[in-house]
Amino acid sequence: MDKKRPTIAIDMDGVIADTVSNFIQWYERDYGVRVELEAFEGKPEAEGLPDNTVRRYVLTPGFFRSVPVMEGAKEAVLELSEKFEIYIVSAAMEFPQSLFEKYEWLREHFPYISWKNIIFCGDKSIIGTDYMIDDHVRNLDVCKGKTLMFTAGHNAGVDHHKRVNNWKEVIAFLKEEAL
């Protein structure tokens, strides 16, 4: 009998999809002003750009489809998929128009993730994986497994979850922990 592989829930926005860099790129394209990453430090993501621009962008067709892949994510998730059952979990129901764009984005950038392992939900407390990698504390706080908090401006100062700053640190932790 095959041993069951450990499971990992991996968030999309801010973890494998670099949404903040897309906000910055779109803002520069639309307003001719370059906003630095520091504008998102220590505050909710929605406050990183003036005049409710973040909210407008997440409601704009094409935004989620054009998000760059987080540095190192493709290679790391592929490596993890050799030893773990990977689930991509996104609280996409807040922006239902994003569902198809997020699905297309995953098909393009992570084609080895089966449609059966993609979960679009509203509340991540239903997820029962062994590990969860997310940038939002509200999702990690309800996780039943072990948590890895992917560093983002909005979670600066939070210290009650294991922090990882990039995909190399994720791999290093999981190699030590479970591989």
C-alpha positions in Angstrom: 0.0 0.0 0.0 1.3 3.5 -0.9 2.0 5.8 1.9 -0.2 8.9 1.7 1.8 12.0 0.8 1.6 15.0 3.0 -0.6 17.8 1.7 0.1 21.5 1.2 -2.4 24.3 0.6 -0.7 27.1 -1.4 -2.3 30.5 -1.7 -2.2 32.3 -5.0 -2.2 36.1 -4.5 1.0 37.3 -2.8 2.5 33.7 -2.7 2.7 32.3 -6.2 1.3 35.3 -7.9 3.0 38.6 -7.4 -0.1 40.9 -7.2 1.7 43.8 -5.5 4.2 44.1 -8.4 1.2 44.1 -10.8 -0.5 46.9 -8.8 2.7 48.9 -9.1 3.0 48.2 -12.8 -0.6 49.0 -13.6 -0.4 52.2 -11.5 2.7 53.4 -13.4 1.1 52.5 -16.7 -2.1 54.5 -15.8 -0.7 57.5 -13.9 2.9 57.7 -15.0 4.1 57.6 -11.4 6.3 54.8 -10.0 5.2 53.7 -6.6 7.8 51.8 -4.6 7.2 48.5 -2.8 7.6 50.3 0.5 4.2 52.0 -0.1 2.6 48.6 0.8 4.6 48.1 4.1 2.8 47.9 7.4 -0.7 48.5 6.0 -3.6 46.6 4.4 -2.8 45.9 0.7 -5.8 48.0 -0.3 -4.1 51.1 1.1 -0.9 50.7 -0.8 -2.1 52.9 -3.7 -4.1 56.2 -3.4 -7.8 56.7 -4.2 -9.0 53.1 -3.8 -7.0 52.2 -6.9 -6.2 48.7 -5.6 -9.9 47.8 -5.3 -10.5 49.2 -8.8 -7.7 47.1 -10.2 -8.9 43.8 -8.7 -12.3 44.5 -10.2 -10.8 45.2 -13.7 -10.9 42.5 -16.3 -7.4 41.3 -17.1 -5.8 42.2 -13.8 -5.5 38.7 -12.4 -4.6 37.2 -15.8 -1.6 39.6 -16.1 -0.1 39.1 -12.6 3.6 38.0 -12.8 4.7 34.7 -11.1 6.4 35.2 -7.8 10.1 34.7 -8.1 11.1 31.1 -7.6 7.5 29.8 -7.3 7.4 27.7 -10.4 10.5 25.7 -9.6 9.7 25.4 -5.9 6.1 24.2 -6.4 7.3 21.7 -9.0 9.9 20.4 -6.6 7.4 20.2 -3.8 4.9 18.3 -6.0 7.3 15.4 -6.1 6.9 14.7 -2.4 3.6 16.5 -1.5 0.1 16.6 -2.7 -0.3 20.2 -3.7 -3.5 22.2 -3.6 -3.8 25.7 -4.9 -6.3 27.5 -2.6 -7.5 31.0 -3.3 -10.2 33.0 -1.6 -11.3 34.1 -5.0 -15.0 34.4 -4.2 -14.4 37.9 -3.0 -13.8 38.9 -6.6 -15.9 36.3 -8.6 -14.9 37.9 -11.9 -11.4 36.7 -11.2 -12.2 33.0 -11.2 -11.7 32.3 -14.9 -8.6 34.5 -15.0 -7.0 32.8 -12.1 -7.8 29.4 -13.6 -6.3 30.4 -16.9 -3.2 31.8 -15.1 -2.7 28.5 -13.3 -3.1 26.5 -16.5 -0.4 28.7 -18.1 2.1 28.9 -15.2 1.5 25.7 -13.2 0.2 23.2 -15.8 1.2 20.2 -13.7 -1.4 21.1 -11.1 -4.6 19.2 -11.8 -7.9 20.9 -11.9 -8.9 18.6 -9.0 -6.3 20.3 -6.9 -7.5 23.9 -7.4 -9.8 25.2 -4.8 -11.5 28.6 -5.1 -13.4 29.4 -1.9 -14.5 32.2 0.4 -13.3 30.8 3.7 -10.1 28.9 4.0 -11.1 27.4 7.4 -12.5 24.5 5.4 -9.1 23.5 4.2 -7.6 20.5 6.1 -4.1 20.1 4.7 -1.0 19.3 6.6 0.6 22.6 5.7 -0.7 26.0 4.5 1.5 28.7 2.8 -0.4 32.0 2.8 0.4 35.7 3.2 -2.8 36.5 5.1 -2.9 35.9 8.8 -6.7 35.5 8.9 -6.2 32.3 6.7 -3.3 31.0 8.7 -5.1 31.5 12.0 -7.8 29.1 11.0 -5.5 26.5 9.5 -5.6 23.0 11.1 -2.1 22.1 9.9 1.3 23.8 10.2 1.5 27.3 8.8 4.1 29.2 6.8 3.4 32.9 6.5 4.8 34.3 3.2 6.2 37.7 3.8 4.1 40.6 2.5 3.8 44.3 3.4 0.5 43.8 5.1 1.8 41.1 7.5 4.9 43.1 8.7 5.1 42.8 12.4 3.2 39.6 12.7 5.2 37.0 14.5 2.8 34.1 15.6 3.4 32.1 12.4 6.6 30.7 10.9 7.7 33.4 8.4 9.2 32.6 5.1 10.5 35.5 2.9 10.8 33.6 -0.4 10.4 30.2 -2.1 14.0 29.2 -1.2 13.1 29.5 2.5 9.9 27.5 1.9 11.9 24.6 0.3 14.6 24.8 3.1 11.9 24.6 5.8 10.0 21.8 4.2 13.1 19.8 3.5 14.0 20.0 7.2 10.5 19.4 8.4 9.0 16.8 6.1 11.2 15.7 3.3 
